[in-house]
Amino acid sequence: MGINFFRFVLIIIFAGGGYFIGCQIDKTDNIISLIGLGVGFTLAIFVILLEKNFVRVSHRVILGGLLGFILGLFIANLLIFTFSSLNITNPLLNKVIPIFFSTVFGYIGLVLGIKKSKELEMTGFKKMFQTGIDEENIKILDTSVIIDGRIADIAETSFLEGVLMIPQFVLNELQQIADSPDSLKRNRGRRGLDILQKMQKNVDINLKIIDQDFPKIKEVDAKLVALGKMLGGKVITNDFNLNKVAELQGVTVLNINQLANALKPVVLPGEVMNVYILKEGKEYGQGVAYLDDGTMVVVDNAKRHIGQNLEVLVTSVLQTTAGRMIFTKPKEEVTKEEVV
C-alpha cells in the first residue's frame, strides 16, 4: 500500500471525526455536523501539506525548531508560574495568561530554533549527527579522483587518516558515466565503481556513503564544495577547476596530482640518467622520453636516437602546474658551461 492510501485514510478519519463532533455539539442541526465535516477535511489537507513540506526539510532544521519550541514553552511556564503567585482573582485573566504566554513564547522559540539551526548545525548538532566522526578528519572524494584510481593505493598506505566520504550524488554521477553510450566514458565509469568496490573490501579503509544532497544546486562540483563547507571536511580531487573554486570558498583541497608531483624524485642539473627516446619532440631535432612516474624528459638533438636508450645529462628542470619537465642533452654533447 502506498503513501496515498494512508493519506486517504487520514482524510476519512479527520472528516468523520469532525462530523461526529458536530453531531455531538447539536444533534438537531445538520448544518453544524456539515461544518464539522468541512473543518475535519480542511485539517486533514493541512496535515498532508505539512507532512509534504516536512519531508523536504533537513532533520537538523526540524530538531532545531523542536528544541526552540520546547525552550519557548519552558520559559512560558516560568512566567505563568510567576503570574500565578500574584493571586489574580479574575478567572478570565487566569485562563488567558497561560494561553497567551504559551502561544507567544512557543512560536518565538520555534521560529528562532529553525532560523538558528544552520548555525547550530556547524557546532554541536553537527557532531551529534556525524556519529562521533572527527570533523577535521573527513575527506570527501569527488568523481574524478575515484575514476583516477590512485586514491585506493594512497588509502591502503594509511597516509590518509579519518573517514573517506562518498556523497550519493557522486555515486549517481559515476553510475551515469558507467551507463554512457560512449565506450570510453563507460569504461571510465566502470573503473570508478570497481575502485570503490575494492576500497570497500579493505577493512583498513574507513569508507562511508552519505545521502546528504543539495537539491537547489545542480552542479556536482558545487555540491561537493557546499558539503565540504557544511561538514568542515576536505575535498580530495585531481580536478584543477574544482581545486580553485573550493579554495576560493574556504574549503581545503587535497589534490592527488599535486601529491604525485611532490613525490617525484628530485633531479638536479648536472645529473646523468639513462632514458628511452620514445618519440620526436616539438622543436627541431628534439627527442622525448618519459620516466617511470610519467615525467617528461626533453632531449635536444636526440631525434636520431628514437627507439634507443641514451645517456643524457640534465641541463635544467621546469616545474609547471601540469607537472615537472626535465630538459637534457646527450651526455657526450654537453659542456660544463651549458649546465644551468
N, C-alpha and C positions, 0 to 999 in steps of 0.2 A: 504494500500500500504506500502511495506516495504522500508527499507533504500536503498536496492539495486536498486529499481526503480528510486529513486531520483538521485542516483549516475549515472545511465544510462542516465537520462535526462541531467545531468551536462555534461557528455561526449559529448552528441549530441550538446548541446549549445556551448561548447568550440570549438569542431571540426568544427561545422557550422560557428561559428564566425570567426575562423581562415581562413576558406575557403573564406568567404565573404571579409575579409580584404585583402587576397591575390588577389582576383579578382579586388579590388579597386586599388591596387598598380599597377597592369599591366593586363589589360583586354585581351590583346592579347597573353599572355604567360600562358598556363595552368600549367606549372611547378611551377610558383610562387603560384598559387592557391592551388596546391597539397602540397607545402611546408607549406603554411598557415594552411591547414587541419592537417598536421602532428604536427605542433607546437601547435595548439589548443588541439589536442588529448593528446599530451605529458603533456601539462599544466593541463588538467583535471585529468590525472592519478596522477600527482604530488600533486594536491589539495586533492584528495581522500586519498592518502598515508599520507599526512599531517594531515588530519581530523582523520584518524585512530590512529595516534600517539598522537594527542591531547586528545583523549578520555582516554588514559592511564595516562596522565599527571595530577598531582594534580592541583586543581583550584588555590591553593596558588602559585604554580610554574608559572602558566600562568599569574597570576596577577603580580607576581614579575618581570617576563620578560617584560610584557606590560609597567609597570611603569618605568623600566630601559630603555626601548626603547624610551618612551616619554621624559624622562630626557635627554637621549643622543641627541635627536633631538632638544631639547631646548638649550642645550649647543652649538650644531652645528649652530643653528640660531644666537646665540650671536656672534660666531666667524665670521659667514657670514656677519653680520651687521657691525662688526669691519672692515673687509676687504673692504666692500662696501664704507666705509668712506675714503678709501685711494685713491678713484677716479682712479682705474686701467682702462687704456684705451683699453687693449687687450680684444676683445669681446669673444675670445675662453676661456681665463682665467676666465672671468666673469661667463661663463656657467659651467666650470669645477669645480671651487672652491665650489659652493653650493652643487653640486652632491657629490664631494669628502668628504666634512665635514659631510653632512647628512648621507652618507653611512657608513663612519668610526665610527662616534660617535653613530649613531643609532645601529650599530652592537655591539659596545662595551657595550652600555647600556643594550641591550637585553641579551647578554651573562652574564654580571655581575648580572643583575636582576634575571636570572634563577639560577645562582650559589649561590647567596646570599639569595635566597628565603627561604631556610630552617632556616637560622639564623633569618631572619625577621619573620618567622612563630612562632618562640619561643618568640618573643617580641610583637610588635604592631599588626601585622596582625592576630596573633592567637586570640587576643581578639575581633577583628572585626568579625571573623567567629564563635565565640562562643556566639554571640548574647547577650553580656553583662554578661556572666556567670563568676563568680569569680573563677580563676584557682585554688586557694587554697581550694576551697570547692567542687571540682569534686571528686566523688567517683565512681570507676569503678568496677562493680560486675563481678566475674568470675562464671563459670558454677557450681562449687561445692557448693559455698555459696548460690546460688539460689535454688539448689536441697535440701540443708540442711534445708532451710525454716525459720531459726531463724532470718534472716535479715529482714523479714517482721515485726516481732514483735518488733525488735530493732528500725526500721524506724518509727513505729507507736508511739513510746515513745518520738519522736522528739529529741533524743540524737544525731542523725546524721544530721548535717547541710549541706546545699548546694544541689547539684544535684547528683542523683544516675544515673549513665550512664550504659547502656547495649549495647555493640557493636553488630552489626548484626552477626558477626562470632560466638559470644557466643549463640545467638538465634539459629543459624544454627546447632551448636553442640547439643543444647538442643533438637531440632527437630529430629536430627539423633538418639539420645538416646531414645526419645519417640517412634520412629519407629522401634526400635531394635526388632529382633525376640526373644531375651531373655526377659522373662516376668519380671524379677527383674529390669533390665535396663529400660525396657519400663515403668514400674511403677514409677521409679525414674525420668525419663524424663517428664512424665505427671505431676508428683508432682511439678517439677520445673516450668512448664508452668502455672499450677494453682496458684502457689505462685506469679508469675509475674502478672497474671490477677488480683489477689487480691490486689497487690500493686498499679496497675494502677487505680483501682476503688477508692482508697483512695486519696481524694483531698489534703490531708495534706502532701503527699509524692511526691516530685518533681522527677519523673522518666522520663528519656529520652532515646530513642533508637537512636543510631547514625550509619551511614553507613560506617564510616571510616574503611578501611581494609588495610592490608599489603600483597599484592599478592605474594611477594617473600618469605614471612615467612609462613611455613606450620603449625607449632605447635601453638595451641590456646594460651597456656601459654606464649610463646614468643611474640605473637601478643599483649597480654594484657600488657606485660612489655613495649613493644615499644609504645603502646598507652599511657600508664602512663607517659613515658618519654616525649612524644610529647605534651601532654596536661598539664603536670605538676600536674597530679592528683594522687590520692591514690587508690591502688587496694585493694578491700575487698575480702578476701578469707578465707578458712579454710584448704587449701592445703599446707602442710608443705614444700614440694619441691618448689612450686611456691613462697612461702614466702621467702625462702633463695635466690633463683635466682633473684627475684625482688630487694631485699636488696643489693645484690652484685652489681647490676646495678644502684643503687642510687634511686630506686623507693620506696616510702613509702608504707608500707603494714599495713592494719588493719585486724588482724586475729581474726575471731569470736571465735575460740577455746581458744585463749589467753584471750579474754574478758570474756568468760564463766568461766575460771579458776580464773580470778581476782575477779569475783563476788561471788564465792563460799564462804560460811560462814567460818570464821577463827575458827579453832578448835585447842585448846591448850592441851598439855599433862596434864593429871590430871582431865580433864573434863569427866563427865559421860553422856552417851547417851543411848537411847533405840533403838535397831535395830532389824530387822527381818533377821534371818540367812537363807539365800536363798539356798546356795549350799556349797559343800566341797571345801576347798582351795587346793593349790598345795602341801603344806607341810603337814606332818602327823598330823592329829587331828585338822587342821585348818577349820574354817568356814568363809564364805564370805557373807557380806551384802552390800547393796547399800543405800546411802542417796537419797533423792528426786531429787537432782541435778545430780545424776549419779556417785557421788564419791564412790570409792570402799573402803569398810571397812573390813580389815582382822582381824579376831578374833581368837586368839590362844585357843586351847582346846575347840572348840565350835562345833565340828562335830556332837556330840550327840544332839545338840540343833537345828539341821536343821529343818526348818518348824515352829520354835518358835520365839517369841520375847524375847530378852535378854538384860539386862542392862550391859553395858560394860564401861570400863574406858580406856580412850585414853592413850597409852604409848609413842607413837611417831607419827610424821607426816612427810611424804616424798613427796616433790614436784618434779615431773618429767616433761619432755617436753610433755608427753601424758596427764598429769593431776596430781591430788593430790591423794595420798593413805594414809589412816589412819590405823594405827596398834593399836589394842586394845586387852584387855583380859577381861574375865568375871569379873565383879566388885568384887565378893567375893574372887577371887583368887589373886588379886593384892595387893602387899605390897607397902608402900611408896618408898622403895628403888628401885623398878622396874620402876618407872615413870621417864622418861628422858626428 
